[in-house]
């Protein structure tokens, strides 16, 4: 008998709870029909016992319902977040493309302006890398002699002088920057017309060496190419005087220059498709020997 009761304890408990609930509902209905507000002791006891039991039954159901609703809400929020992230990524990409288009349009305007200012044809070229040698300051270009680029041709930007092409292959070239220690250009102070030689120092500054007698060079002066070296066209912006180094006992004086070109941000340059006669001699291309010689 005891074993039977143990096996049936759960169904019996469920039945008891069900009977108590039905009894409570029936008592509430009779109370409403009779208009009574206070329950008797017996019915009050039934109600007092039924309410906690119903709470116990309703609590897991409510927990499951709330958990499910929260899960559904979180899934919706996750989907919305994913959609917003995708939209934000797309807007960022569009913004980047618009900014690059504005930069490119500015470059095209500068190309047209430079072609109007100089009669010599110029070829737009992209800078694709820097020379790995630590002793030279040079950059690599994506155009070579197949596109008309030759060693000895000047390289410029809309800001000023960049350097000189020193080597080419069929579709690539190397340019020695004005910063290189081997670089030199004949310059003239735009304000006073004082003339001198601009040398590279191997760092981010240039050096202007000029004759002391009669020279008028001051901080802030702009140095341009004189054209007298026969390498660079006349009137190209080279640098700005940053400091003048006094040398009372020397025949020449030095000034430290800040380059007009930002060499750390070179992206596109222009190769002047012209080479001076002196450059023709220096970079003379080898000729094939005549047959039978």
N, C-alpha and C positions, 0 to 999 in steps of 0.2 A: 504493500500500500504506500509505504513511504517512498519507494523508488518511483512509483507512478506519479506521486505528487511532485517529486523533484523534476521529473521529465516534463510535467505539465505546468510548472510554475510560471513560465513565461506566458503561455496562452491564458492561464488563469488570471495573471496580473493584468494583461491586456483587457480581458473581459471585465474585470472589476473596474478598471479605469473607464471603460466604455459605459458600463452601467451607471457609474457615478456621474459621468458627463450627461447621460440621458436623463438621469434623475434631476440634475441641476437645471437642465434646460426645461424640463417639465415643471419644476418648481417656479422658475422664473416666469414661465407662461401663465401659470395659475395666479402668480402674484400680480402680473400686469392686468389679468382679467378681473381680479377682485379689487384692484386699486390699492392693495396693501404696499406699504413702503418698507416695513421691517419684517424680516424673516424670523420664523420660529427657531428654537434651539436646534431641532433636528435638521431642518433645511439649511440653517446657517452653518452647521457643522459640515454638511455635504458640500456647500459652496466653498467653505474654507479649505476643505481637503482637495476639491476639484481644481481650484485655481492654480496652486503650485504644480499639480500634476500636468495640467494643460501647458503651463509655462515650460516644464521640462520637455514635453513633447514638441512644443512649438519652437523652442530654442534651436535645436539642430536644423529644423526646416528653415528657420529664418537665417541661420548662419550660412547654410548652403545657398539660399537665395541671394543673400548679400554678396557672398563670395563670387557667385556666378555673374551678378550684375557688375561687380567691380572688374572682373576679368574681361567681360565684354567691353566695358568702358575703357579699360587699359588697351585692349586690342585696337579699338577705334582711335585712341590717342596715339598709339604707336604708328598706325597707318597714316594719320594726319601729320605726325612728325616726319615720317619718311617722305611724304609728299612735299612738305615744306623744305626739307633738306635738299631734295632734288631740284625744287624751284630756285632755292638760293644758289645752288651750284650753277644752274643754268644762267641766272642773272649775273653771277660773278664772271662767268666765261664770256657772256655778251659784253659786259663792261670792259673786260680786258681787250677784247677784239676792237671795241670802239676806240679805246685809248691808243691801241697800236695803229689803227687806221688814221687817227689824228696825227700821230707822229709821222707816219708814212706820207701823209698828205703834205706835212711841213717839209719833209725831205724833197718831195717832188717840186715844191715851190722853190726851194733853194737851188735845185738842179737847174730849173728854168732860168732863175735869176743869174746864176753863175755863167750859164751858156750865153746869156745876153751881155754880160760884162766882159767876157773874154772871147776874142775871135778864134782862138785856138780850140779845136774840138777836145772835149773831155769825156772820159768813159766812167760811168758810175761803177764802183767795185765794192764788194762786201769784204770786210775784215773777218777772216775765219779763224784766226788764232795768233798766238805770239810765238816767236822763236824761242826754242828751249835753251839756247845758249845763254849762260849767265854773263858773258862778257860783252854782248851786243844788245842794243835796243832796236828790235825790228818786229814787224808783224807780217803775217801771211795773208795773201789776197786770193780770191777765187777766180781770177782772170790771168791769162798768160799770153804768150805770143800768138796763139791762135786767134785771140781777140784784138790783136794789135798792140799789146803791151810789150814794151822793150825795156831792158836795163838802161838806166840813165834818164828815164822820164820822171818829172816831178810828180809828187802826190800831194794833193791839197784837200781841204774841206771848205765849207762856206765860212768857217771861223778863221782859217789861215793855213800856213804851211805845215804839212805833216812830215815829209821826208822825200826820199829818192828811191826809186825802184833799183835794186842792185842785182837781182837774178830773176829769171823766168823759166818756166817750163811751158808745155803746150797749153795747159789750162790752170796754171797757178803762178804766183809771183811772190817775191820777198821784197819788203820795203824797209830800208834803214831809216829809223825815225830821227827827227831833228835832235832828240835827246842823246843820241849815241855820241860817244867821245870822238869818233872819226868824222862826225858830221860838221859841216861848215857852210855858211851862207853869207853873202855880202849883204849887209843891212844898212839902213839909213834911218835916222831919227826923223819922224814925220814933221815935228814942230820946228826943229832947228836945222835940219838937213845935215847933222853930223853923221859922218860915215864911219863904219867899222865892220869887224867880222864877228858873226854870231857863231859860237861853238857849243856843242853839246857837252854836258858834264857827266853824263851817265846816270843822273838822277832825274828828278822832276823839274829841274831849273836849267836855264841856259846862261851863257856868259857872253857879254858883249865887250869886245876889246877895240878901243878906238884911240886915236892920237890925241894927246892932251892939248896941244896948241890950237886955240881957237874953237875947241869942241864945247858944245853946250848940251849937256845931258843931265836930266833931272828925273827924280822919282815921279812916276806916272806917265812919262813919255812913251809913245807908241813907236816901236821899231817895225819897219816894213822892208820888204825885199827891194834892193836897189836895181836889180836886173843887170848889174855890171859884171857879175860872175858868169853870165852866159848860161846859167843852169836853170834858174827860176825866173818866171816872168816878173816884171816890175810891178810894185804896188801891192803885193800880197802881205797881209798882216802876219807878222812873225811873233812878236811878244810885247810885253809891257815892262818898263824899267821898274824894278822893285827896290833896288839898292845900288848906290854908287860907291865903289871902293876907292878911296883916295890913295894915290901913289905919287907923292911930291917929287921923288927923285927919278922916276921913270919917264920914258918918252911916251908910253901908252898908259891908258887908264882902263879899269875894268868896271863893268856894271853887271849886276845880277838881274836876270830877266825871268819873268813868269810867262810861259808859253801861251800863245793865244788859243791853241787847241788843247782841249782836255783829252790827253792821251789815254787816260784810264777809262774813257767811255767811247772809244772809237768803234763804230759799227759800219758806217758807210763812208767811203772816201772817193775822190775823183782823181783818176790818172790823166794828167795833161798829155795828150797824144802828140807830143813834140819833143825832140831831143836836140840839144845844142851840138854844134860841130865838135866841140871839145869832148862831149860825151860819146860822140860817134867814134872818136879815136880811142877813148878809154875802154868802151864796151864794144869794140869792133868784133863783129861776128866772124868766126872762122869760115874760110871758103874752102870748098872741096878742091883738091889738086886736079890740075888739068890731066886728061887722059894721056898716058904715055910719058908723063914727067917723072 
